[in-house]
Amino acid sequence: MILHKGEILFRQGETGPLFRLRSGLLKIIRVHEDGNALLVNMIVPGETIPHHSLLTPNPYYGTAVALVTCEIDVLPAADWYAQLEGDPARYRAIALQLQDKLRMMQQRIDQLTKTSPAEKLASLQRWFQTYIGANQLTDVLTQDEIGQFAGLRRETVNRLLRAHKEPAGPKNS
């Protein structure tokens, strides 16, 4: 299936199939009872989601939204779990996928522990370029989402992005 930028793959609290992202980039947002949305995860090509349902079914933890055009395989839940029971090697494949996701989260922790906000933002931008190509980070995420993902306030993100766009040289007073 093809999902275009901004389209929703699944919604928080629903149940349904699993999915494998062939290409593109998805964000997972979680909406709290007060309506506040929080960016909780990024899904990259090769991942099967939702992660928390790879071994046993659970409702979707968040809402999956395409950040760019995505190609996605739909994996019917009943088939997924039946095949899992019949093939112990699939457990290893799931463990390896979760290991890769853990390593990605460790990279995010490294990004979040950079000493300066500018380093945090630059590190995040470099990571995203792997998945969004020529697009700018602000083409796929809002400043709030960038701040959530980088551990920065939106105002700081705004200031850093503006400073990055300003031409070098003396400023007029």
TAMOWO-V884123 format. One line per field, one symbol per residue. ss: DSSP state (h for helix, s for strand, l for the rest). phi: phi as a letter, one per 40 degrees, with the letter a starting at -180 (. if undefined). burial: 1 if it has 24 or more other ideal C-beta (glycine too) atoms within 12 Angstrom, else 0. Layout:
# TAMOWO-V884123
ss=???
phi=???
burial=???
This chain:
# TAMOWO-V884123
ss=lssllllssslllllllsssssslssssssslllllsssssssslllsslhhhlllllllllsssslllsssssslhhhhhhhhhhlhhhhhhhhhhhhhhhhhhhhhhhhhllllhhhhhhhhhhhhhhhhllllhhhhllhhhhhhhhlllhhhhhhhhhhhhllllllll
phi=.bbcdgcccabdgcbiccabccahabbbbbbcdcgccbcbabbbdgcbbcdcbcbacacccabcbccacbbbccbdddcdccccccadcccccccccccccccccccccdcccdcbdcccccccccccddbbfcccdccbbccccdccccgbcdccddcccccccccchcccc
burial=00100000110100001111101111111100000000111111101111101100000111111111010110101001000100000000010010001001000100100000100111111011001100001101101011111111010010011000000000000
